[in-house]
Amino acid sequence: MKKLLFVLGMSMSFLLVSCGGGGGGGTGGTGGTVIPQPPVDKVQSFVDLLNSRYLYDSTYYVVKRPEQTATEGFVVVYSADTGYIAYDMQNYLTGDTWNTYSSYAEYQPVYIHGTSYDSFGQETFYFGDAYENNYYGTYAGEFVFDETSEAGKDLEKAYGLIDAHKTTKIGEALAAEFGLSEERGMRIAKLVSDWQKLSKSRSMTNADANIFSRELLGVDMNKAESAIVKHLQGDDSEVADLVKKAAQVNGTGPEQMNELLNTIFSQSNS
């Protein structure tokens, strides 16, 4: 039963097309005397490299340095032409050419598609879809760029805002995929999120499972589990009624609800 609910949470998450900076230096010589040189700022060096590639476009400005974001190794920059972009600087070395940087960067540039402002902490969160810098451009998930505690953030509050954003995205995906209302999609997404968080903090009880099942399917866990077990054994006598009931509870059609449940069943068999 608990495994089934864990699978449910994973399959909900599956719907969401899925959640530092240093410096180099140098010395110069004049008449045999070594003259110390100030260290070159790695971030500024990278931004200068960016600007050198777009001499006739607007200038890039640093929004967040790598040490100011919980997503390590990225600098967030802005220009009027491109908007906000996050660049992976983990493998960048001061003085690298653009070709060298592009060859060794782990991720492609992350174009920011959304922001969220926390008025209490006076902090802006930046969200963008990340792709690996390989031949296939493998999708790596949605990256979130936010200040760390060193920059004055309450991390617990920050992660709470991030979780809320991810729950919203999952809710929107559920609504679009299975014909749910936005409100219902959000409710299911929050239900799954709450279950996942609770299951990490303590063992789940039958009472927990019943609350979850009644909220999602409209029946207690024993009935849901019985229908699911029989379905996996090839007997759909109970699952048809389960689908109808769940469809009514969730405000969608039996076919769409069946698609949702089939997704859950297929995940539980994998």
Secondary structure, DSSP 8 states (H G I E B T S, - for coil): -HHHHHHHHHHHHHHS------EE--EEEETTEEEE---EEHHHHHHHHHHHH-TTS---EEEE-GGGSSSTTEEEEEETTTEEEEEE-TT--TT--HHHHHHH-SB--EEEEEEEEETTTTEEEEEEEEEBSSTT--EEEEEEE---GGGT--HHHHHHHHHHHHHHHHHHHHHHHHT--HHHHHHHHHHHHHHHHHHHHS---HHHHHHHHHHHHSS-HHHHHHHHHHHHTT--TTHHHHHHHHHHHHTS-HHHHHHHHHHHHHHHH-
